[in-house]
Amino acid sequence: MIIPRAPQSHAAVADHYNELDAVYRGLWGEHVHHGLWRRGDETQQQAVEALSDLVGERLGFGAGDRLVDIGCGYGGTARRFGACGAQVTGFTLSAEQAAHSLHHAGVDLRVQDWLANGLPDASIDGAYAIESSEHMTDKSAFFREARRALRPGGRLVVCAWLAAERPRPWHVRHLLEPICYEGRLPSMGSESEYRAMAAQAGLKLIGFEDISARVARTWTMCLRRFARAMATDRVMRGFVLGARNRIFALSVPRLILAYRTGAMRYGVFTFEA
């Protein structure tokens, strides 16, 4: 497990997303996650929606199913699934994200810590976490809570930033540990660590896919958009330079290099309760 040089709390995660809300909405829009390029010619919007759709395919949900979006951001994926008839409850630590989310029938977004979600046992049909398990201070508890809330046979799909199984010392020192610190990640696990934690929680792995090569361009596109905004938007430039969490900008080139060197991977897990 990669641990940052300074502990990162849930409060730090919430502060990061609250303060940088305008930046995230400006660069990412309603989907605050990687894009998935299946053909290679998709727009960024099509790519982020494709990743949401991949999660939906893995969940295999139907109309009326009760789903939980763990770390829902602005609720883009929750609304996409809600439009297909699912009843979705989303959890986010960011009050700003919830405030800027669009209302959709069948979708309930809560500003609440997933590790204290309060859901009844065996009360949901499916759950998914798109790039939010990284922000959990206790990843084992993240899996245990999912297992507790899922009905027997329910699925959990996790899209996760993963550290290489045996990263080189310079990968850890110059890429992975700083990415954790700058992005307010309490830790970054490997594929084998995720498998072990899920198994200990009583979840059965039914599928894993490494899609690193098909999501990595997210960060080169982000870097271009961020550089353009900093060069042309005086208000944005002033905001970013004065932000407490401006250090996250340093992670963008680190993430590009982490994918290119294999220090970091992107995996999609499908578990069953």
N, C-alpha and C positions, 0 to 999 in steps of 0.2 A: 504494500500500500504506500503510495506517495503522500507524504504529509508536508504541508507548507511550513516555513520557518516560524510563522506566528499562527496560533490557533485562530480558526475562523468560525464564528458563532452564527446561529440563525439570525441574530440581530444584524450582524455584519452583512449577511446575504440580503436581508430586507433593505438595509440602507443602500447597498449597491444598486439594486433595481429601482428603488424609489428615487434616488438622486439622478440616475442616468436614464430615467424614463423617457425623456424627450429624445435622447440619442438612440435608444433602442427602437422607439416608434419610428424615428426618421430613417434609420438604416435597415431595420428588419420588418417593420409593419406589424401586423397582428400575429404573425408566427415567429416567435423568438427561438428559432432552432435552425439547424443545418438544412440545406436543400439537398434533394436526391436527384441526381442527373442519370436517368436510365438510358436515354437516347444520346444525350450530350448537347442537344440544341434547345433545351427548355429555357424559358426565362427564369429569373430568380423566383418569381411568384409561383410559377408552375412547379419548380423544384421543391419549394417548401411544402406546397400542397401534396406533392408526390410522396414526401416522407410521412405526412399525416395519413395518407391513404395506405401506405405500406403498413403502418401501425394498425389501421382498421382491418386490413386483410388478415393480419396475424391474430387479431382479437376474434375475428369471425362473429361479430355481434349482429343482432337483428333488431328490428323495431320493437320498442318497449323494454329492451335490456337496460339494466341499471349499470352505468359505467362511472368510474372515478378517474379524473385527470389529475395526477399527482404532480404539482408544479405547473399549473395550467397557463401561466403567463397572462396574455390578454384574451385567452379563451378561443383563439382561432380554431384549434383542432376540436375543442369541445363543441363549438357551434357547427363545425363541419359534420361531426357525428350526430349532433342533435337534429340537423336537417335530414338525417337518414332515419329518424324516429327513435334514437336512443335517448334515455334520460341520463344526463351527465351532471355530476357534481365535481366542480373543480376546486383545487386547493392551491393558494398562492400565499407567499409571505409578504408580497408587496401590495400595500394599499393603493399605490399609484396605478399599478397594473389593473387592479379591480375597478378603480374609478374610471379608467379609460376603456373598459371592455364594453362591447355592444351587447345589448339585451337580446336574448333569443329564447323562445318558448322551449321548455324542457331542459334548460341549462341553468345551473345554480353555481355561481362562483363565490367562494368563501375566502376571506383573509384569515387563514388558519394554518397552523403547523401540522403537516401530515403525521408527525410522530405523536400528536395528541388530537387525532381526527374525530374521535367520539362516535364513529360509526358502529352500529350493532354488529355482532359476529355474524358471519355468513350472510351479509345483507346485500352484496353486490354481485353482478354477473361477470364483470370484467374491470380491469384497471390498467392504466398505462402511465409511464413516466418518460417523457421525452426530454432528455438532458436535464433532469432535475435530481436524480439520485446522487449526482456529483456534489450537490449542495447539502446533502444530508450529513448532519454531525455524527449520526449513528447509522451506518448503512445496514447493519444486521437488523436493527429495529425497523428500518424502512421495509425490509422484506417480511419481517414478522407481522407487521401491521397489515401488509397486503394480504398475507396468508390468512390472517384472522378475519378480515372483512370479506374475503371472497367466499362464495358458496362452493361446495365441492364440485370440481370440474370447471370452475371459472378460470379465466386466463389473466395473466399479468404480462404485459409487453413492456420491455425496458430498452430504450435507446440510450446508450451511454458512451461518454468519452472514456477510453480505456488506456491505461499505461501498458507498454510492452511487457511481456512476461519477464524478460531479463534486460532491462534498459542499461545502457552503458552509463558509467558515472557522470560523463559530461551531459548526457541526455537528462539525467535527474537534476544536476546542478544548474544547468543553463536553460532548460526547457520545461520539464515537468513540474519541478518544485516552484519555479516562478509563475507558471501558468496557474497553479493552485492558489498561490498567494495573491496574484493580481486579479484573478477572477472570483475570489472569495469561495474557493472550494475547500471544505474542511479536509478532504482527501480525494485521491484518485486511485481507483482499484484496477486490477487487471482482469482479464476474462476468467482466469481460474479462480480468483478471489470472489468474483460475482457468483460463479457457479457454486462455490462452497457455501457462501452466505445464504443463497437461496435454498440450497439443499438442507442446510441446518434449520431453516425456517419451515421446512416441510413442503417446499415447492418442487415440482418435477420439471426439469428442462425438457421441452419438446422441440426446440429449435434454436439455432444460433446462426447469424449471418454477419460476416465482416464486410461492411459496405464503405470502408475508408476511402477507396479509390473513387467512389461515386458521390462522396459528400465533400471531399477536401477543397474543391474549388470555391466553396462557400467563403473561405477566408481571403482568398485573393480578390474576390468580388467585393467583400467587405472592406478590405484595405483600400481599394480604388475609390469606393464611395466615401469612405471616411476622409481620405486625403483630399478629395474634391470638395467635400463640405468644409474642411478646415481651411482650404485655400480661398473659397468663394463666399462663405457665409460667416460674416463678422460676428453675428450673435452666437452662432454655434461655437465658433472658435473661442470666444470669450467665456462661454459657459463651460466648455470642456477644460480649458486651461485653469479655471478656478474651482473645478469639482474636486471633492475629497477623493473620489474614486477614479480620477483620471489615469491612474497607473494601469488600468485595464487596457488602455491603448497599446501598451508595450506587449501585451499578450498576442495581439493579432499577428505580427511577424513571427513570434515564437510558435504559434499554432501552425502556421504555414510550414515552418521548418520541421516541427514535430511530426507532421504527417509525412513529409518528404523523406525523413530519415528513418521512419518506422518507430520512432520513440513513442508515438501515440497512435491508437487505433479507434475506430468507431464501430461499435457492435450493436446488433439488435437481438435481444434475447426474448424468447417466448416460453413462459412457464405456465404450469397448470396446477391448480390447488387439489 
